[in-house]
Every structure is written in C-alpha cells, then in structure tokens.
Amino acid sequence: MAGLRFIDLFAGLGGFHQALGRLGHTCVFASELNPVLADLYERNFGICPHGDIRVAYSEVPPHDILCAGFPCQPFSKAGDQLGFDCPQWGDLFDYVLKVLRTHEPAYLLIENVPNIICHDEGRTWERIKRRLTSLKYKVDVKKLSPHMFGVPQVRERAIIVGAREGLAHFFWPKSTHGLEQVSIRAVLDTNPMDARKLGPRFVEYLETWQALLDALPQNEKLPSFPIWAMEFGATYPYSDNTPHVLGFDNIAPYRGALGRPLKGLTTDEIKAAMPAYALDEVKNFPAWKQRFIRQNREFYERHKAVIDPWLPRIKDFAPSFQKLEWNWKGGPRDLWQAIIQFRASGIRAKRPTAAPSLVALTTSQVPVIPWERRYMSMRECARLQSMGELSNLPGNQAAAHKALGNAVNVDVITAVAKALLPSTTMRDTAVKPSACKCAGGNVAA
C-alpha cells in the first residue's frame, strides 16, 4: 500500500525521519528549534523545519503519524527531574496534545528517557497515558535498547506507541540480539583520520592503572566495586560519624586520601588532604558510600605489598582518575582491550561488546578505543544511533556528540514502526542530501 504521511517534532538529526522513510512513509512537516540542526535537517532530507513548536503548531498539516522525541531533560535522572513543571521544556508535551487534538492522526510514536515511566513514582506516565487516552488513543510503553536489535550500544529508552483504532494488531518487536552477540568493532573504522587522539596524560592514566592490574595476584578476581585509590592507607572515621560532624580539627590523628598524615595540618590543609566525597556536610554518609570506603580499605590491607610501591604514581592525578571501575567480569586484565570512558566518577572499563550510552551533556564521556589510542569518531558514534549513512553531521565534535546523544536510534524506531504501522515497501536506507534552501524566517533562534 502507499506510504503514510508523518510529522517529525523536535526533529534533531532526523532519527524518526530516517526510520519512517525506510518504511516508505513521507514526512510532511518537521519542527526543530536549533538553527544548526534545522539547517542539517534540510540538507539531509530536503525539508526546512519550522522552529519553536509553540509558535509553529498551528502550521502543522494533516498527517497520519505523529512522531516526537520531546526534550528529556525534565524527566532524566541526570537533571532536576522537574517534569511538566520545568519552566523551559515542561509545557512542550501540551503542544504535542494540541496537534493530536487538531489532526487526529491514526498513530503516534514518542521517545524519551526510561525514567519518564517511573518519574514522580509513576504519576508522570499515568498523566501522559490519561491525556493520550482522553484523545481516543490506545497507548503502550516499553523500554528498548539498540543492542537488542544488533546495534552495539546499551542505551535504554522509553518508546510510547499509540493508535486510534487500538493496539490489538501490535506486538512489541522481539529482541534479535543479546548483549554478548554484538561487538563494538562492527561500527569502528581503522584509525580514522578525524578521530580525536588520546592525549599523553590520558595514556599515562591507563598505563598507571594497568601497572596495578598487572601487579595484583592473578588468582584473585578484580573488585566489582569501584576502586578508590584515595582510600588506600586512609584511616579517617566514616561509619559512625562523618568528618564534618566530628570536626576537622579532631581528625588530625588519622590519615586522609592516599594515606596522607593529617597531624600538624591546619583545618584547611586537612580538608585539602581528604577525598572530596568525605567532605559532605552530613551527619552520616549513605550506606553505599560507607560500603565502598570499607571495601577499598579492606582491598588495600590485602594487597598493600603491591599497592604501596605503586601509590606514588597516582598521587598527582585528578581525583576522578584516581578511581577505576572495572566492568568486564571474567575478561582479560587489559585496559587496552576494553572500552574506556573517562568520567567524573572515575575511569570506567567495559567489555568491548557494546558502547555505553551516548549522552548529550558532554564530550568527555565519548567512548575511548584504547587499542588505537583514540576516541570514537563522529561517524562511528553516528553508527551507534544507526545514522551511519547520514550525509551531513554537525561541523564540530562537541555539537555532533550533543546531537547524537539527544537523537533517537533509527533501528529501534524502525523495528517498532514496522510492527505498528501498515506494511509498505521499504526504501533504500541511505539518506540523500537536497539542494533545497531554508527560508530563514522559519527557523527560531
């Protein structure tokens, strides 16, 4: 049958467009506030997006499918979780409802962070469901990740589907791959010229931690808890009372981060010699923090013979890189074979089956390919979102990673849309650029 008409709200890099275009459907309207992304959308798809949906909603034409990946920040665990009360984005779902109410499309496809399901103890999802149901849609939601469909990225997202005629015909697509059946090497190039190189200091971080892994007894498993080197040799109180409660001038007989003696130091010097996480002005540390401190001190006592000679090598590292999270249970003790992320919580080493979730907030968490001493390239990260064939990406890495971190995964949406929508003839998945020029007045800055 002939393809259906769809609209692409909060369009970004056009993940919905690519997915529904594959299935033979036609985009009749797009909206994207960011002028750079709007320009890319036009160059990639030949459609000039309108700007702010708050202004442009009245210009939406009749359509059969509404697609929307409205901003996730109000519902993300990484944000303030203000939900619909967020002053910047909280009202955007209202405009989705206005469009649905006006045009009554047969289907809807919405993507957001998984936390939207349990946000506010589930009340947010119930509110969404109630409002969509009031517009005569039968709706359902499920968490899906790209790795479930053969794409080597673990990135769970909430997918909401709806149909005015009900969902009796719809079944969620079954996973085609387990985590152990994907490999990040499937999306990698060999030493791509545009990949950012791993700086000498970061190479030193990995070499130093690798030296400790090599020195530890090979017959003992590596810790499943984060390794906090600051606790090696530390003795400051942490369980019954925090240093804040005891008073920093009263913990002088103890040792601080990396076993530094606190005796003879001023209060300010004592604070500077303590781990940052031990300075919280609270009566008691949370149970998880107490557990990690205890586990690391016990680990040190078992292995101090090899840790003590190694410890001076790490004392000048930034606090974040005095921590190591080893997430490759049973894997070879070789950081150079793992997928690495340099995070505020520490250096994270993961098995090279799938990349960690792309995030929009920072380029510092772009996955590192250590065996080539580099970060993943923009094109490789695009493949993690099933956008490897996209002709145009943002012009700099920071903008590209932000846009890709916010994007919907094309293969995930394709699988869901194929199950939800009437069958059509699938098109070539490659996206062709267009010479169409955008009328500047349509793009909101």
Wavefront OBJ file of the C-alpha trace (Angstrom):
o trace
v 0.000 0.000 0.000
v 1.001 3.637 -0.376
v 3.017 5.177 2.411
v 1.514 7.305 5.156
v 2.202 10.951 5.995
v 4.156 11.692 9.165
v 5.346 14.738 11.082
v 8.669 14.956 12.909
v 8.505 17.135 16.038
v 11.674 18.085 17.958
v 13.354 16.568 14.932
v 17.048 16.880 15.843
v 19.129 14.797 13.444
v 16.020 13.185 11.998
v 16.024 9.707 13.518
v 12.258 9.369 13.114
v 12.540 10.637 9.542
v 15.152 8.047 8.647
v 13.199 5.201 10.254
v 9.825 6.005 8.709
v 11.416 6.909 5.397
v 12.911 3.425 5.290
v 9.409 2.012 5.592
v 8.050 4.035 2.691
v 6.318 6.845 4.599
v 6.566 10.553 3.744
v 7.418 13.465 6.023
v 5.060 16.430 5.535
v 6.234 18.653 8.412
v 9.204 18.975 10.761
v 9.953 21.214 13.713
v 13.379 21.875 15.234
v 14.318 24.834 17.407
v 18.097 24.608 16.984
v 19.002 26.508 13.775
v 22.151 24.437 13.152
v 20.222 21.170 13.370
v 17.412 22.659 11.301
v 19.898 23.503 8.554
v 21.356 19.976 8.688
v 17.854 18.512 8.529
v 17.143 20.479 5.366
v 20.417 19.439 3.759
v 19.870 15.779 4.652
v 16.160 15.467 3.856
v 15.168 18.426 1.680
v 12.653 19.725 4.245
v 13.122 23.006 6.061
v 11.947 22.531 9.659
v 9.796 25.123 11.331
v 11.165 26.456 14.597
v 9.577 26.522 18.022
v 6.564 24.220 18.073
v 4.901 26.652 20.476
v 4.663 29.032 17.514
v 4.526 26.586 14.624
v 1.912 24.111 15.901
v -0.853 25.914 14.018
v 1.007 25.316 10.735
v 1.084 21.538 11.065
v -0.722 19.955 8.079
v -2.938 16.862 8.149
v -0.953 13.679 8.745
v -1.304 10.014 9.658
v 1.570 9.571 12.141
v 2.868 11.927 14.791
v 6.495 11.374 15.794
v 8.009 13.250 18.712
v 11.124 12.989 20.826
v 10.319 15.922 23.083
v 13.139 17.168 25.356
v 14.007 14.620 28.007
v 15.839 16.857 30.497
v 12.793 17.403 32.777
v 12.483 13.631 33.267
v 16.111 12.496 33.161
v 17.856 11.190 36.265
v 20.761 13.414 35.223
v 18.649 16.571 35.614
v 16.478 18.224 38.230
v 13.514 15.959 37.363
v 11.064 18.867 37.382
v 8.883 17.052 34.855
v 5.990 19.079 33.482
v 6.873 21.844 35.964
v 10.153 22.542 34.167
v 9.906 26.223 33.096
v 11.951 25.694 29.919
v 10.526 22.448 28.493
v 7.722 21.281 30.751
v 4.921 22.603 28.523
v 6.105 21.053 25.249
v 4.014 17.908 25.650
v 0.956 20.188 25.734
v 1.724 21.201 22.156
v 2.012 17.575 21.110
v -1.505 17.160 22.503
v -2.725 20.254 20.635
v -1.526 18.744 17.353
v -3.113 15.381 18.160
v -6.378 17.055 19.094
v -6.459 19.103 15.881
v -5.492 16.472 13.315
v -6.336 13.147 14.979
v -3.562 11.168 13.250
v -4.091 7.427 13.269
v -0.791 6.670 15.036
v 1.735 8.222 17.375
v 5.343 7.374 18.164
v 7.071 9.108 21.079
v 10.554 8.545 22.511
v 12.006 9.711 25.822
v 14.304 8.692 28.673
v 13.325 5.485 30.503
v 12.918 7.427 33.733
v 9.772 9.024 32.322
v 7.958 5.773 33.183
v 8.817 5.882 36.897
v 9.256 9.647 37.277
v 7.327 11.041 40.262
v 6.598 7.476 41.411
v 4.893 6.647 38.112
v 2.496 9.581 38.197
v 4.106 11.252 35.174
v 3.499 8.233 32.944
v -0.039 7.852 34.249
v -0.673 11.502 33.410
v 0.702 11.051 29.891
v -1.341 7.905 29.399
v -4.508 9.543 30.721
v -4.157 12.568 28.461
v -3.496 10.461 25.362
v -6.365 8.149 26.214
v -8.668 11.160 26.513
v -7.869 11.882 22.865
v -9.084 8.396 21.893
v -5.686 6.704 21.634
v -4.893 3.276 22.945
v -1.286 3.563 24.157
v 1.505 1.362 25.451
v 5.123 1.903 26.515
v 8.245 -0.250 26.623
v 11.933 0.222 27.318
v 14.140 -0.773 24.396
v 17.877 -0.525 23.736
v 19.771 -0.545 20.405
v 21.812 -3.587 21.403
v 18.593 -5.612 21.383
v 18.477 -5.093 17.605
v 22.128 -5.710 16.807
v 23.465 -2.173 17.296
v 26.440 -2.182 19.711
v 25.188 0.451 22.146
v 23.478 -0.023 25.504
v 21.027 2.876 25.641
v 17.645 2.064 27.079
v 14.859 4.464 26.076
v 11.117 4.586 26.647
v 9.129 4.150 23.431
v 5.450 5.130 23.541
v 3.128 3.899 20.800
v -0.478 4.815 20.213
v -3.262 4.086 17.734
v -6.785 5.454 17.499
v -8.108 2.109 16.279
v -6.478 0.252 19.172
v -3.374 -1.899 19.509
v -4.839 -5.367 19.034
v -2.687 -5.708 15.894
v 0.503 -4.524 17.607
v 3.164 -6.601 19.332
v 6.431 -5.166 20.560
v 9.318 -6.297 18.352
v 11.318 -9.127 19.867
v 14.968 -8.702 20.634
v 17.176 -10.162 17.919
v 20.460 -9.982 19.845
v 21.772 -10.494 23.338
v 24.485 -8.260 24.741
v 27.128 -10.920 24.110
v 26.111 -11.119 20.437
v 27.104 -7.575 19.496
v 30.582 -6.126 19.075
v 31.603 -2.511 19.007
v 34.089 -3.381 16.286
v 31.136 -3.604 13.901
v 30.865 0.205 13.862
v 34.583 1.058 14.011
v 36.905 2.210 11.280
v 40.633 1.534 11.421
v 42.478 4.597 12.690
v 40.069 7.153 11.177
v 41.785 10.447 10.394
v 39.099 12.590 12.053
v 39.150 10.785 15.413
v 40.433 12.775 18.378
v 43.667 11.297 19.690
v 44.085 10.221 23.284
v 46.345 12.767 24.939
v 49.617 11.779 26.664
v 48.174 12.419 30.117
v 45.255 10.073 29.468
v 47.630 7.423 28.132
v 49.538 7.820 31.419
v 46.339 7.263 33.411
v 45.742 3.950 31.643
v 49.379 2.846 31.831
v 49.450 3.549 35.575
v 46.265 1.646 36.331
v 47.387 -1.187 34.063
v 50.557 -1.465 36.147
v 48.410 -2.088 39.244
v 46.263 -4.675 37.461
v 49.426 -6.480 36.393
v 50.830 -6.445 39.941
v 47.736 -7.770 41.715
v 47.520 -11.541 42.320
v 46.189 -13.182 39.188
v 44.253 -15.785 41.165
v 42.031 -13.155 42.804
v 39.156 -11.588 40.884
v 39.214 -7.852 40.365
v 36.757 -5.933 42.550
v 33.202 -5.466 41.355
v 33.054 -2.259 43.404
v 34.729 0.958 42.172
v 38.404 1.067 43.132
v 39.039 4.316 45.007
v 42.796 4.786 45.392
v 42.166 7.690 47.794
v 41.150 5.094 50.399
v 44.452 3.232 50.144
v 46.074 3.977 53.506
v 43.246 6.273 54.675
v 42.027 5.869 58.280
v 39.741 8.870 58.869
v 36.401 7.985 60.565
v 33.479 7.438 58.195
v 30.958 4.977 59.672
v 29.566 6.292 62.966
v 30.155 9.979 62.259
v 31.413 11.941 59.295
v 34.470 14.224 59.480
v 32.056 17.160 59.269
v 30.255 16.041 62.438
v 33.464 15.213 64.317
v 35.106 18.473 63.315
v 38.099 18.517 61.011
v 40.406 19.685 63.794
v 39.516 16.487 65.688
v 40.588 14.043 62.980
v 44.241 15.110 62.992
v 45.404 11.748 64.462
v 44.138 9.960 61.321
v 45.236 9.690 57.715
v 43.478 11.193 54.717
v 43.483 10.471 50.970
v 46.252 8.130 49.794
v 47.276 7.653 53.443
v 48.492 11.230 53.940
v 49.043 12.009 57.659
v 46.760 14.778 58.924
v 48.741 15.534 62.088
v 50.122 19.047 62.211
v 47.909 20.370 59.411
v 45.548 23.316 59.665
v 41.825 22.738 59.207
v 42.004 23.968 55.604
v 45.014 21.744 54.924
v 43.177 18.765 56.412
v 40.212 19.403 54.114
v 42.574 19.605 51.122
v 44.128 16.285 52.171
v 40.776 14.490 52.346
v 38.844 12.858 49.485
v 36.272 15.335 48.163
v 33.456 12.847 48.788
v 34.411 12.754 52.508
v 33.772 16.499 52.936
v 29.982 16.294 52.641
v 28.282 18.255 55.389
v 26.060 15.418 56.538
v 25.627 13.514 59.786
v 26.096 10.105 58.152
v 27.348 9.002 54.780
v 24.846 6.949 52.745
v 25.195 3.202 53.102
v 26.626 2.741 49.594
v 29.442 5.226 50.278
v 30.289 3.608 53.594
v 30.353 0.229 51.856
v 32.698 1.424 49.100
v 35.072 3.015 51.626
v 35.140 -0.159 53.720
v 35.645 -2.409 50.689
v 38.518 -0.306 49.380
v 40.278 -0.209 52.744
v 39.964 -3.980 53.043
v 41.258 -4.358 49.481
v 44.255 -2.211 50.376
v 45.049 -4.242 53.502
v 45.058 -7.447 51.438
v 47.313 -6.033 48.736
v 49.338 -3.259 50.368
v 52.587 -5.031 49.475
v 51.982 -4.270 45.785
v 49.874 -1.123 46.239
v 52.340 0.852 48.393
v 55.134 0.919 45.760
v 52.554 1.851 43.092
v 50.688 4.547 45.030
v 53.110 7.458 44.434
v 52.453 7.177 40.695
v 48.827 8.217 41.131
v 49.106 10.973 43.748
v 49.185 13.813 41.181
v 46.227 12.518 39.159
v 42.957 14.440 39.152
v 40.611 12.886 41.756
v 38.327 11.460 39.061
v 41.208 9.486 37.620
v 42.271 8.108 40.989
v 39.225 5.868 40.607
v 38.768 2.821 38.380
v 35.545 0.963 37.619
v 36.289 -2.477 36.182
v 33.109 -3.645 34.430
v 34.489 -6.583 32.449
v 33.863 -9.513 34.732
v 35.877 -12.503 33.595
v 37.638 -10.516 30.880
v 41.393 -10.219 30.406
v 43.011 -7.745 32.791
v 43.987 -5.466 29.961
v 42.680 -1.901 29.842
v 43.939 -1.620 26.278
v 41.398 -4.217 25.135
v 38.424 -2.674 26.957
v 36.145 0.212 26.012
v 37.119 3.155 28.196
v 35.240 6.202 29.420
v 36.842 8.993 31.412
v 34.003 10.024 33.712
v 33.644 12.280 36.742
v 33.006 9.093 38.751
v 36.227 7.501 37.544
v 37.829 5.673 34.655
v 35.318 3.098 33.500
v 36.488 -0.028 31.653
v 33.804 -2.085 29.912
v 33.794 -5.210 27.797
v 34.045 -4.346 24.066
v 30.701 -5.853 23.138
v 28.709 -2.622 23.176
v 29.418 1.042 23.730
v 27.987 2.783 26.775
v 25.087 5.124 26.202
v 25.866 8.274 24.241
v 24.992 11.277 26.362
v 24.269 14.789 25.179
v 25.751 16.727 28.085
v 29.490 16.355 27.486
v 32.129 15.190 25.015
v 34.291 13.924 27.877
v 32.310 10.690 28.001
v 32.805 9.807 24.340
v 33.990 6.170 24.354
v 37.728 5.616 24.000
v 39.169 2.939 21.711
v 42.372 2.347 23.677
v 43.996 -0.150 21.315
v 44.201 2.713 18.798
v 44.838 5.424 21.437
v 41.842 7.500 20.325
v 38.245 8.463 20.964
v 35.406 7.271 18.756
v 34.902 9.465 15.701
v 31.702 11.348 14.935
v 30.840 8.916 12.153
v 31.364 5.910 14.421
v 29.147 7.479 17.077
v 26.551 8.118 14.378
v 26.567 4.389 13.641
v 25.730 3.756 17.305
v 22.491 5.624 16.596
v 22.031 3.752 13.282
v 22.748 7.025 11.469
v 25.937 5.962 9.732
v 24.551 6.805 6.280
v 23.526 10.341 7.233
v 25.140 12.638 4.683
v 25.666 15.644 6.934
v 26.595 15.794 10.612
v 27.321 18.849 12.788
v 30.582 20.538 11.905
v 32.390 20.069 15.218
v 32.701 17.158 17.593
v 31.050 18.826 20.585
v 27.925 19.698 18.575
v 27.857 16.279 16.906
v 28.079 14.327 20.146
v 25.431 16.510 21.755
v 23.074 15.981 18.807
v 23.756 12.232 18.677
v 23.267 11.948 22.430
v 19.817 13.515 22.013
v 18.898 11.514 18.907
v 16.502 8.604 18.621
v 18.004 5.358 17.393
v 16.910 4.668 13.839
v 16.983 0.869 14.019
v 14.951 0.814 17.237
v 12.290 3.122 15.799
v 12.262 1.167 12.536
v 11.552 -2.078 14.392
v 8.731 -0.525 16.427
v 7.205 1.362 13.485
v 7.273 -1.748 11.316
v 5.186 -3.557 13.944
v 2.823 -0.625 14.494
v 2.130 0.700 11.002
v 0.595 -0.836 7.872
v 3.125 -2.538 5.622
v 4.724 -0.609 2.794
v 7.686 -1.218 0.506
v 10.925 -0.453 2.338
v 13.109 2.168 0.702
v 16.870 2.457 0.360
v 18.185 3.270 3.842
v 20.751 5.755 2.531
v 19.721 9.369 3.081
v 20.189 11.681 0.097
v 21.070 15.374 0.511
v 18.929 18.063 -1.051
v 19.685 21.455 -2.562
v 16.517 22.932 -1.022
v 17.205 26.236 0.744
v 15.600 27.046 4.064
v 13.632 30.259 4.448
v 15.370 31.882 7.405
v 12.116 33.154 8.890
v 11.009 29.609 9.631
v 13.885 28.855 11.983
v 13.636 30.108 15.540
v 16.970 31.062 17.029
l 1 2 3 4 5 6 7 8 9 10 11 12 13 14 15 16 17 18 19 20 21 22 23 24 25 26 27 28 29 30 31 32 33 34 35 36 37 38 39 40 41 42 43 44 45 46 47 48 49 50 51 52 53 54 55 56 57 58 59 60 61 62 63 64 65 66 67 68 69 70 71 72 73 74 75 76 77 78 79 80 81 82 83 84 85 86 87 88 89 90 91 92 93 94 95 96 97 98 99 100 101 102 103 104 105 106 107 108 109 110 111 112 113 114 115 116 117 118 119 120 121 122 123 124 125 126 127 128 129 130 131 132 133 134 135 136 137 138 139 140 141 142 143 144 145 146 147 148 149 150 151 152 153 154 155 156 157 158 159 160 161 162 163 164 165 166 167 168 169 170 171 172 173 174 175 176 177 178 179 180 181 182 183 184 185 186 187 188 189 190 191 192 193 194 195 196 197 198 199 200 201 202 203 204 205 206 207 208 209 210 211 212 213 214 215 216 217 218 219 220 221 222 223 224 225 226 227 228 229 230 231 232 233 234 235 236 237 238 239 240 241 242 243 244 245 246 247 248 249 250 251 252 253 254 255 256 257 258 259 260 261 262 263 264 265 266 267 268 269 270 271 272 273 274 275 276 277 278 279 280 281 282 283 284 285 286 287 288 289 290 291 292 293 294 295 296 297 298 299 300 301 302 303 304 305 306 307 308 309 310 311 312 313 314 315 316 317 318 319 320 321 322 323 324 325 326 327 328 329 330 331 332 333 334 335 336 337 338 339 340 341 342 343 344 345 346 347 348 349 350 351 352 353 354 355 356 357 358 359 360 361 362 363 364 365 366 367 368 369 370 371 372 373 374 375 376 377 378 379 380 381 382 383 384 385 386 387 388 389 390 391 392 393 394 395 396 397 398 399 400 401 402 403 404 405 406 407 408 409 410 411 412 413 414 415 416 417 418 419 420 421 422 423 424 425 426 427 428 429 430 431 432 433 434 435 436 437 438 439 440 441 442 443 444 445
